[in-house]
Amino acid sequence: MIGLMVNSLAGGGAERVALNLLQEFQKKGYKTVLICLEKEQAYDIPENQEVLYLTNAQKFTNPVLKLLMVMSCTFRLKKIVKGRKIKVIQSHLIRANFINVGATLIGSNHKSQLVSHCPLPFSGMIVVRKFQTFLYRFFYTRCDQLVSISKLMCDQMIKDLGRRLDPNQNIVIPNPHNIAEIKSLAKLSPVKFRFNSGKKYIISAGRLKRHKNIETLIRAFGEVHHTHPDVRLIILGDGEERDHLEELSRKLGLTQEIYFLGHQSNPFAYVSRADMLVLSSETEGLPNI
């Protein structure tokens, strides 16, 4: 059995990749189990897919609770691996990666494959940065295989981890996408939104997190709107920055020109009808958008 582990099914790129992989594994006849740390959910779960939750929480935000959660979930994962006879666990995102490796360090006999979707985040504070470096090196260098989604990320990972990884242990596999399905979905009509043929539309899609830098996009759009009043901005996605971004649009007097449409199960229907797609992220591994 193959286990795929993610923090949650929140509407991010890593979660979409994990679900795409699950569907492909199923097509190839593999028995799979989806393991989530939290119950936050934006994506639909594939039909007949077994899902196990390591906690009953919707979402952890407190750093101390996150650390305690990682420790407790490590033991729960070890128990699941033994009970389900899981041979390999592929994990996505940092907390899931820590737990994946942590379970092997306390005796779980599965193979751990970590997928890194973005550069490792380091704090600007020297003490915190040193502690983060220790944690990443301690866990990430003890996995069976580390997958980076681009060559540049792979090189950066080796540098951040002090070049302690065997070359065969650190590999590159780009994000998987079903292009035919995307083209088909792009032809469908958007939900609860109608494009006006007399307007021009700029669109952004992704989790509303700080490093996505949507605030700069909104401010830049404000400048554009002064000289091009027929232009509108569509923002797809949810996240902790949404309230702040909506308040910013109010302060700039752009509430009638910016549409916050939240998470959409079919973003392709919107992107295909827009005039311009903008990616404003400060950093990405290999952006799904």
Secondary structure by P-SEA (a helix, b strand, c coil): cbbbbcccccccaaaaaaaaaaaaaaaabbbbbbbbccccccccccccbbbbbcccccccccaaaaaaaaaaaaaaaaaaaaaacccbbbbccaaaaaaaaaaaaacccbbbbbbbcccbbbbccaaaaaaaaaaaaaccccccbbbbccaaaaaaaaaaaccccccccbbbbccccaaaaaaaaaacccccbbbbccbbbbbbbcccccccaaaaaaaaaaaaaaccccbbbbbbbcccaaaaaaaaaaaaccccccccccccccaaaaaaaccbbbbbccccccccc
